[in-house]
Amino acid sequence: MLDITDVIKSDIGTEFGYVLHINKAKGKRIDFRIDHPPFKGEDGKVRPPFTGQVFINSNQYEFFLGDCVWEPLEDKLIKPLK
């Protein structure tokens, strides 16, 4: 692991994410959700959280979930929790 954090550097192009290593779960499903600051899509509406599912097809499975920071930066920033 390179770094663990709950604060993401806010520069355009910054990539972040994690790799989940799963053993002995063949045939199971991962349901994921990424809650993000409320930003607007191309249609001008606030985008919902990113969700999805992945089916595990082997006993030794690795799953990467990640994203990056893109323009405009202002609508993707939130204030850190105190």
C-alpha positions as CSV (number, residue, x, y, z in Angstrom):
1,M,0.0,0.0,0.0
2,L,1.4,3.4,-1.0
3,D,-0.8,5.6,1.3
4,I,-4.0,5.5,3.2
5,T,-6.1,8.7,3.6
6,D,-9.6,10.1,3.6
7,V,-8.4,13.4,2.2
8,I,-7.7,13.7,-1.5
9,K,-5.3,16.3,-2.9
10,S,-7.4,18.7,-4.9
11,D,-5.4,19.2,-8.1
12,I,-6.8,18.6,-11.6
13,G,-5.8,15.1,-12.7
14,T,-5.1,13.7,-9.3
15,E,-6.0,10.0,-9.3
16,F,-7.1,8.1,-6.2
17,G,-8.6,4.8,-5.3
18,Y,-7.8,1.5,-3.7
19,V,-7.3,-2.2,-4.6
20,L,-9.4,-4.7,-2.7
21,H,-7.9,-8.2,-2.4
22,I,-10.5,-10.9,-1.8
23,N,-9.8,-14.6,-1.1
24,K,-12.3,-17.5,-1.2
25,A,-15.3,-15.5,-2.5
26,K,-15.7,-17.0,-6.0
27,G,-19.3,-16.7,-7.2
28,K,-20.0,-13.7,-4.8
29,R,-20.8,-10.1,-5.8
30,I,-19.4,-6.8,-4.7
31,D,-21.8,-3.9,-4.6
32,F,-20.1,-0.5,-4.4
33,R,-21.0,3.1,-4.0
34,I,-18.9,6.3,-4.1
35,D,-20.4,9.3,-2.4
36,H,-18.9,12.5,-3.7
37,P,-19.4,16.2,-3.3
38,P,-22.5,17.4,-5.2
39,F,-21.3,18.3,-8.7
40,K,-23.3,18.9,-11.9
41,G,-23.2,16.8,-15.0
42,E,-23.3,18.1,-18.6
43,D,-27.1,18.3,-18.3
44,G,-26.7,20.8,-15.4
45,K,-28.2,18.4,-12.8
46,V,-26.5,17.2,-9.6
47,R,-25.0,13.8,-10.2
48,P,-26.0,10.9,-8.0
49,P,-23.4,8.7,-6.2
50,F,-21.5,6.4,-8.4
51,T,-22.7,2.8,-7.9
52,G,-22.1,-0.6,-9.5
53,Q,-21.5,-4.2,-9.0
54,V,-18.8,-6.7,-9.9
55,F,-19.0,-10.5,-9.9
56,I,-16.1,-12.4,-8.4
57,N,-14.9,-15.1,-10.8
58,S,-11.9,-16.5,-9.0
59,N,-10.8,-17.4,-5.5
60,Q,-7.9,-14.9,-5.6
61,Y,-9.6,-11.7,-6.8
62,E,-8.4,-8.1,-7.0
63,F,-10.8,-5.2,-7.5
64,F,-9.6,-1.6,-8.2
65,L,-12.0,1.2,-7.5
66,G,-10.8,4.7,-8.3
67,D,-11.5,8.1,-9.8
68,C,-9.7,11.3,-10.6
69,V,-10.3,15.1,-10.1
70,W,-11.4,17.0,-13.2
71,E,-12.4,20.5,-14.1
72,P,-14.1,22.5,-12.9
73,L,-12.5,21.9,-9.5
74,E,-14.8,24.2,-7.4
75,D,-17.8,21.9,-7.5
76,K,-15.9,18.8,-6.4
77,L,-14.4,20.2,-3.2
78,I,-15.9,19.8,0.3
79,K,-14.7,21.1,3.6
80,P,-12.9,18.5,5.7
81,L,-14.9,17.2,8.8
82,K,-13.6,18.5,12.1
